[in-house]
Amino acid sequence: RRYIIDVASNHFNAFLKLQDGGGAIVAFDDGGGGARPARVVYTPLQTGNFRLVATSVSPFATGAFTLTVCED
């Protein structure tokens, strides 16, 4: 299955990381400078646990955000 993961915010420039079970980053996106949501499209090669890290490009930036995960 392929997954589409978006993080969007009107308060900060979103940055999204997807990590595998061992903590290695398998995909990431910074939203292109804030003009669009940070988006990761990922097809896992195996089953297991993954971790989403939603943060900001700028240090200490905070605010509300929306996280969306959809199967494609």
ChimeraX attribute file (.defattr): number of C-alpha atoms within 10 A of each C-alpha:
attribute: neighborCount
match mode: 1-to-1
recipient: residues
	/A:1	8
	/A:2	12
	/A:3	14
	/A:4	14
	/A:5	20
	/A:6	22
	/A:7	25
	/A:8	23
	/A:9	18
	/A:10	12
	/A:11	13
	/A:12	19
	/A:13	23
	/A:14	30
	/A:15	24
	/A:16	24
	/A:17	20
	/A:18	21
	/A:19	16
	/A:20	15
	/A:21	12
	/A:22	9
	/A:23	11
	/A:24	12
	/A:25	15
	/A:26	13
	/A:27	15
	/A:28	19
	/A:29	18
	/A:30	21
	/A:31	21
	/A:32	13
	/A:33	13
	/A:34	18
	/A:35	11
	/A:36	15
	/A:37	24
	/A:38	26
	/A:39	24
	/A:40	21
	/A:41	18
	/A:42	17
	/A:43	12
	/A:44	13
	/A:45	8
	/A:46	6
	/A:47	7
	/A:48	8
	/A:49	10
	/A:50	16
	/A:51	14
	/A:52	15
	/A:53	14
	/A:54	19
	/A:55	20
	/A:56	22
	/A:57	17
	/A:58	11
	/A:59	7
	/A:60	8
	/A:61	12
	/A:62	14
	/A:63	9
	/A:64	9
	/A:65	16
	/A:66	12
	/A:67	15
	/A:68	11
	/A:69	13
	/A:70	10
	/A:71	11
	/A:72	10
